[in-house]
Structures are given as structure tokens and as C-alpha cells.
Amino acid sequence: MPVIGPGAVLQSAVAVVEARRLEKRYGAKRALRPVDLELERGGVLVVTGANGSGKTTLLRLVAGLAAPTRGSLEVRADRAQLGYLGHEGFLYRDLTAVENLDLYGRLYRVPERRERIGMLLERFGLWEARAERTGAYSRGMLQRLALCRTLLHEPALLVLDEPFTALDAEGAELLDTQLAELRGERTIVLSTHEPERVARLATAQLALA
């Protein structure tokens, strides 16, 4: 598996994500040191590093939620083709699981969205709790629902920031299965403190200092 570092760039015929000396600062604070990377279509990039190393910043840049301070970043996927899972689930606590997903399904114009919603809720073990307001959900259930939201519109590019956070063993295994099914079919950028968990899926790894 290739390891990406400053000055070491993967060469690929079709790069979905390509960065050159990408850097992010907030005032005098540097949130991300210069990074070079290139991720091919269908590849899985695993981003590791200690807290404060810039993992979340990098993924927010890739997702278009922040702008680079220096360097260049090319993401060859439309917004509608991108699925982002951050530390916030972007869920409405006064709505039920079905209502949350139906709202996003309408926004993304998901075809046959009710069937798609039902399938995801079943897959992630939330079908029985589908009519409950998500304000009553546990942290792990909210993470499962956030994963459903991220996958709902079948995005070509998945940007997942610590997706195993708060999941119990069963939830983590469900995510393991989903990622294995998506490998090669979707391009994935994933940050984690457990790189060994996704090592078999990764086509490249980026370790942030």
C-alpha cells in the first residue's frame, strides 16, 4: 500500500482528489501543514495522525467546507456526488429518522427514495426506531443515522471523518461490511485512529505529523 507524504505523490490516470502543497491556516495558527496527495477513482485513502494534526481540516477542505490558505486542491466530483460525514451528523433532532432521511432524499432528488431509506435503516439496524425523534437517540444510533444520510444519494466520493466514532461493536461491523462493499465502486477519503481496522481496504495512506 503506498504511503503518501510531503513530496511523495501517487501517480494516477484519473485523479478524483489532487493536492499540491495544500495548507490551511486560521490567522497565525496553522491547522494543516503542506500536504501533497493524489487519489485515483475507486481508491481508498486512509488519513491518520494525532489529534490536532489536521485530519479534520484536510477532510473539510476536500469536502469544500473550507478554502485552502496556500497550495492547490482539485476535487473532481460535483457537490451532488459527494457524501460527507463529519463530527456533526447534520441531523434534525425534532424529526424522526425517516423524516430526516426523507428531507435529504428530496434535496438530493434521490430516485425511489422511500425504498432507499428503508434499505439503509434496515442495514444499519435502525428500522425499529425509524419513527422515533432522533433527539431521543443514543450517540451510537445518531452515528448510524448520520451514515445513512451520508450514503443516501449513493455519492461517488465519500469523505468520512472518524466514521467509527461512538459505534458499538455491532455498528462498527455493519460499517466494515458497507465499506468493503463500496471499495472499488466509490472513491473514499477516511480519517481514523484505528488504521488497522481499514488496512485491508486502503489503497493509500497519509500520515499527518
Buried (B, 14 or more C-beta within 10 A) or exposed (E): EBEBBEEEBBEBEEBBBBBBBBBBEEEEEBBBBBBBBBBBBBBBBBBBBEEEBBBBBBBBBBBBEBEBBEBEBEBBBEEEBBBBBBEEBEBBEEBBBBBBBBBBBEEBEBEEBEEBBBBBBEBBBBBEBBEBBBEEBEEBBBBBBBBBBBBBBBBBBBBBBBBBBBBBEEBBEBBBEBBEEBBBEBBBBBBBEEBEBBEEBBBBBBBBE
